[in-house]
Amino acid sequence: MTTNDDMCVNGVLCSNNGEVLRDASVKGLGFTKLPTFIVGADLQNGRLVSVLSNYKSPSVFLTLLYPPNRHLSARVRLLVEFFYERFGDRPYWDLVD
């Protein structure tokens, strides 16, 4: 559960929009805690640097539920494949050295 205090630094800027928080950090206005799909490119090109790298946020899991039919419809099969490719082992936005 996230509260406003989890997303704000005591200062002049508070937002629940990740893009706004990323832009503020890129401009040097402070620190933020954002998922790598929002800041991955900025980390890769050096506009942002990671601090507290050893800190691990609680994991979030994605689960797809569908009826256990022998023959999945093409739509369900494509959706499952899409989610696995997009969010499988390590998402593309998390490939930051």
N, C-alpha and C positions, 0 to 999 in steps of 0.2 A: 504494500500500500504506500502510495506516495502522497506526501503532504506538500503544501506550498513551501514549507521550510526546507524540504529536501532539494528543491530546485532553485533556491535563491541564495545569494550571498548578501549579507547586510550591505546594502548600497542603493544605488539609484535605479537599477534595472532588475526587473523580475518578469519572467515570461513562462508560459507553458508551451511555447512554440520552439521546437528544436532548431529550426532554421534561424530564428531570431537570436537564440542563444549562441549558436555557432558563429554567426556573423559578428556578434559582439565580442566573442573570444578572439576571432581572427583580427579584429580591430584593436585588440589589446585591452579590452575593458574588464577582463576578469577571467575567472575559471568557470568551467561548467562540467557537468557530468552528463555525457550524451552517448548514445549507442554509436558504434563504429559505422553503421550504414549512413549516418548523417555526417560524421567527421572523417571517414576513412580517406577520402581523396585529399583532404587538408593535412592529415597526418602523413600520407605518402609523399606529398610535395613539399612538406616542411613548413606550411603556413601555421600549423599547430604542432605542439609537442605534448606527449603524454606525461602526466605527473601521477604519482601514486600508482605506478604500473602494477605493483603487487596486490593492490586492492581488487577484489573480485566481487562484483555485484551478484545478488542472488540470481540463479539461472531462471530463464523463462522457457517454457516448453510449448511446442505447437503440436497439437494432436488432431488428426483427421479421423472422423468417425463416419462409417458408411456401412450399409447392410452387408453381411457376409455372404453375398451371392457367389455362385461358382463363376459366373461370367459377368464381370463388371461392365457397365455400359462404357462406351468410348469416352464419354464426357467425364465420368468419374475417374477412369484410368488416366486420362490426360491431366486432370486436376492433381491427382496423387503424384504423377511423374513431375509435373511442374513444381509442386511444393518441395519434393525431394531434391530436384536439381537446384532450386533456388535457396532452400534452407537446410539442405542435407548436412554433411559433416562440418564444413566451414564455409560460410557464405563469402562471396567474392569481395564484399566490402570490408571483410575482416582480415584481408591479406595484407597486413601492415607489418613491416619489419621492425 
